[in-house]
Amino acid sequence: MNKGNAKNLFLTGITGNLGAFAAYRFLNMGYRITALVRAKTKLTTDAHIKKMIKSLSTWMPVEEVQHFIDAGKLIAIKCEMTQTEEMKGIQLDDIFDETWHFASSLKYMPKDRDEIYAANIDGVKNVLDLHKRHSNRDSKFIYISTAYVGGRTVTHLKEEQLLLTEDLTFKNEYEKSKLMAENIVLDYGRDEKLFSVVFRPSIVMGDTKTKRLINYTGFYLALDSLVNLNSYIKNATGEVEVLRFESDNDIGLNLIPIDHVIDNMVFINERVQEPHQVFNITNKTNIGIKELQNIVAFSHLRINVVPNEAFERTPRTRSEKLMSYGFNYILPYANNKVKFSTERTARILGATYDYPYYPNKIEEVVDDYVNRKQVAEIVG
Ligand SMILES: NC(=O)c1ccc[n+]([C@@H]2O[C@H](COP(=O)([O-])OP(=O)(O)OC[C@H]3O[C@@H](n4cnc5c(N)ncnc54)[C@H](OP(=O)(O)O)[C@@H]3O)[C@@H](O)[C@H]2O)c1
């Protein structure tokens, strides 16, 4: 550790949801951050710094972000994480106490395969190498994975390394790339005698205080589609429509607010003693689709959970087709029965592992988003 208790951190993905929230927490803890910002060709370094400031301003005033930059507490370096030679060229005078690797492609379609593997596999290897060159024997590499690394196959995800075997099948390329990356991090940690930690958050929702995120993807895209459908039905018929949704009432989504994800990871990381451990950063219970429906109350639509066979008898209506298009990403998750072990996480969090957050916390976050969307629709 560098002077006093003020850690010196290296962080990727600072312009994204989790990276920006973590940076906000770390800066307020007095830590110093060197952040890797992306070198998309057309943007200048200034433009990247502006993007970083804009992302952090979701959580704190712009003047405060600027103050951290002016005080040398927040430094941005521009480099393309996927480019091995460029990354090898980074030589800083620093030794990092911790590298937090948040940057990742969250795309999931087969057409984005190359981009997904470049960011999630080449990226992690290059950041590990950079970390090794800037580490000492106490430095830690912290990898942010996902609780859905078990794909379709694993029905109970334990808090331990999961090997990529042939019997595993995945809902998308993203999941597979994250499992591969986890294994790269854990194996590299053991081989190179570097302390590695893997955190697996489930589906990240808005902050419980501000209700906000920076990028609204995944589950939020499904909410968008419901908002749009509701106003479509309202304008088209003015009647309430009941839409069928293929799932099983036993299955649910595991949703967790961003502040709890970051606070739990920071808390655990400060206390973890053994290297190469894996933690599932999930809610205690999944939220059922039926329960979710009670949370999201729309004026002109209701959702009826039905088995898949129901559509063989009666094909989808136009509204149902529109809904399944918007649910493209989340649908496989709504049909994936998986539970997550949390013994290791709970052991460290102790009394603060006070879940579940349902229904109230998630309800507030979802309600706030849907209301904002509906107001934006009326105004826009
Ligand atoms: N959000 C969730 O529900 C969720 C759930 C479980 C796990 N996770 C994991 O948590 C981590 C952070 O996710 P997030 O929600 O914060 O995602 P996000 O908001 O989409 O942010 C992704 C970050 O990664 C950066 N990035 C992407 N591709 C890059 C590349 N090729 N080179 C450099 N940087 C690149 C982005 O930079 P730009 O801004 O320049 O694009 C951005 O800073 C990821 O590892 C993700 O797998 C997320």
The ligand as a Tripos MOL2 file, in Angstrom:
@<TRIPOS>MOLECULE
LIG
   48    52     1     0     0
SMALL
NO_CHARGES

@<TRIPOS>ATOM
      1 N1        -24.7780   -4.0020  -15.6820 N.am      1 LIG1
      2 C1        -25.0380   -5.2290  -15.2160 C.2       1 LIG1
      3 O1        -26.2050   -5.5910  -15.0200 O.2       1 LIG1
      4 C2        -23.9070   -6.1650  -14.8810 C.ar      1 LIG1
      5 C3        -24.2410   -7.3440  -14.2130 C.ar      1 LIG1
      6 C4        -23.2270   -8.2390  -13.8750 C.ar      1 LIG1
      7 C5        -21.9250   -7.9520  -14.2140 C.ar      1 LIG1
      8 N2        -21.6170   -6.8020  -14.8760 N.ar      1 LIG1
      9 C6        -20.2020   -6.5590  -15.2160 C.3       1 LIG1
     10 O2        -19.8100   -5.3390  -14.6050 O.3       1 LIG1
     11 C7        -18.8440   -4.6780  -15.4120 C.3       1 LIG1
     12 C8        -19.2710   -3.2580  -15.6760 C.3       1 LIG1
     13 O3        -20.5540   -3.2620  -16.3100 O.3       1 LIG1
     14 P1        -21.3880   -1.9160  -16.4870 P.3       1 LIG1
     15 O4        -22.8070   -2.2150  -16.1960 O.co2     1 LIG1
     16 O5        -20.7180   -0.8230  -15.7720 O.co2     1 LIG1
     17 O6        -21.2670   -1.7270  -18.0700 O.3       1 LIG1
     18 P2        -21.3300   -0.3920  -18.9400 P.3       1 LIG1
     19 O7        -22.0980    0.6560  -18.2280 O.co2     1 LIG1
     20 O8        -21.7630   -0.8040  -20.2880 O.co2     1 LIG1
     21 O9        -19.8060    0.0490  -19.0080 O.3       1 LIG1
     22 C9        -18.8460   -0.7040  -19.6900 C.3       1 LIG1
     23 C10       -17.5080   -0.0270  -19.5470 C.3       1 LIG1
     24 O10       -16.5430   -0.8130  -20.2530 O.3       1 LIG1
     25 C11       -15.8600    0.0190  -21.1500 C.3       1 LIG1
     26 N3        -15.4540   -0.7220  -22.3440 N.ar      1 LIG1
     27 C12       -16.2070   -1.5020  -23.1280 C.ar      1 LIG1
     28 N4        -15.4820   -1.9920  -24.1320 N.ar      1 LIG1
     29 C13       -14.2280   -1.4890  -23.9750 C.ar      1 LIG1
     30 C14       -13.0220   -1.6080  -24.7090 C.ar      1 LIG1
     31 N5        -12.9370   -2.3450  -25.8020 N.pl3     1 LIG1
     32 N6        -11.9500   -0.9390  -24.2400 N.ar      1 LIG1
     33 C15       -12.0230   -0.1980  -23.1210 C.ar      1 LIG1
     34 N7        -13.1420   -0.0300  -22.3870 N.ar      1 LIG1
     35 C16       -14.2220   -0.6710  -22.8330 C.ar      1 LIG1
     36 C17       -16.8550    1.1290  -21.5210 C.3       1 LIG1
     37 O11       -16.1620    2.2280  -22.0810 O.3       1 LIG1
     38 P3        -16.9000    3.2870  -23.0550 P.3       1 LIG1
     39 O12       -17.7520    4.1420  -22.1700 O.co2     1 LIG1
     40 O13       -15.7940    4.0080  -23.7020 O.co2     1 LIG1
     41 O14       -17.7330    2.4880  -24.0090 O.co2     1 LIG1
     42 C18       -17.4680    1.3900  -20.1410 C.3       1 LIG1
     43 O15       -16.6120    2.1890  -19.3800 O.3       1 LIG1
     44 C19       -18.6950   -5.5230  -16.6730 C.3       1 LIG1
     45 O16       -17.5490   -6.3250  -16.5460 O.3       1 LIG1
     46 C20       -19.9360   -6.3860  -16.6970 C.3       1 LIG1
     47 O17       -19.6920   -7.6060  -17.3300 O.3       1 LIG1
     48 C21       -22.5880   -5.8890  -15.2120 C.ar      1 LIG1
@<TRIPOS>BOND
     1     1     2 1
     2     2     3 2
     3     2     4 1
     4     4     5 ar
     5     4    48 ar
     6     5     6 ar
     7     6     7 ar
     8     7     8 ar
     9     8     9 1
    10     8    48 ar
    11     9    10 1
    12     9    46 1
    13    10    11 1
    14    11    12 1
    15    11    44 1
    16    12    13 1
    17    13    14 1
    18    14    15 2
    19    14    16 1
    20    14    17 1
    21    17    18 1
    22    18    19 2
    23    18    20 1
    24    18    21 1
    25    21    22 1
    26    22    23 1
    27    23    24 1
    28    23    42 1
    29    24    25 1
    30    25    26 1
    31    25    36 1
    32    26    27 ar
    33    26    35 ar
    34    27    28 ar
    35    28    29 ar
    36    29    30 ar
    37    29    35 ar
    38    30    31 1
    39    30    32 ar
    40    32    33 ar
    41    33    34 ar
    42    34    35 ar
    43    36    37 1
    44    36    42 1
    45    37    38 1
    46    38    39 2
    47    38    40 1
    48    38    41 1
    49    42    43 1
    50    44    45 1
    51    44    46 1
    52    46    47 1
@<TRIPOS>SUBSTRUCTURE
     1 LIG1         1 GROUP 0 **** ****
